[in-house]
Amino acid sequence: MTAAKSFTPPPASLPPVSLAQRLAAREKARRDLHAEAAKRLAARAA
């Protein structure tokens, strides 16, 4: 997904997503990314 696409507003059919929900989703994605990187690093170090 491109950066520009992620900033387009959702279609009118979808309920508006609150800022808190967007922040929580972004935080979760960041944590998942860190967990994945840590896993890969541990596998490489083993």
ZITA-V125681 format. One record per residue. N is the residue number from 1. RES is the residue in one small letter. OMEGA is omega as a letter, one per 20 degrees, with the letter a starting at -180 (999 if undefined). Layout:
# ZITA-V125681
n=N res=RES omega=OMEGA
n=N res=RES omega=OMEGA
This chain:
# ZITA-V125681
n=1 res=m omega=a
n=2 res=t omega=r
n=3 res=a omega=a
n=4 res=a omega=a
n=5 res=k omega=a
n=6 res=s omega=a
n=7 res=f omega=r
n=8 res=t omega=r
n=9 res=p omega=r
n=10 res=p omega=r
n=11 res=p omega=a
n=12 res=a omega=a
n=13 res=s omega=a
n=14 res=l omega=r
n=15 res=p omega=a
n=16 res=p omega=r
n=17 res=v omega=a
n=18 res=s omega=r
n=19 res=l omega=a
n=20 res=a omega=r
n=21 res=q omega=r
n=22 res=r omega=r
n=23 res=l omega=r
n=24 res=a omega=a
n=25 res=a omega=a
n=26 res=r omega=r
n=27 res=e omega=r
n=28 res=k omega=a
n=29 res=a omega=a
n=30 res=r omega=r
n=31 res=r omega=r
n=32 res=d omega=a
n=33 res=l omega=r
n=34 res=h omega=r
n=35 res=a omega=r
n=36 res=e omega=a
n=37 res=a omega=r
n=38 res=a omega=r
n=39 res=k omega=a
n=40 res=r omega=a
n=41 res=l omega=r
n=42 res=a omega=a
n=43 res=a omega=a
n=44 res=r omega=a
n=45 res=a omega=a
n=46 res=a omega=999
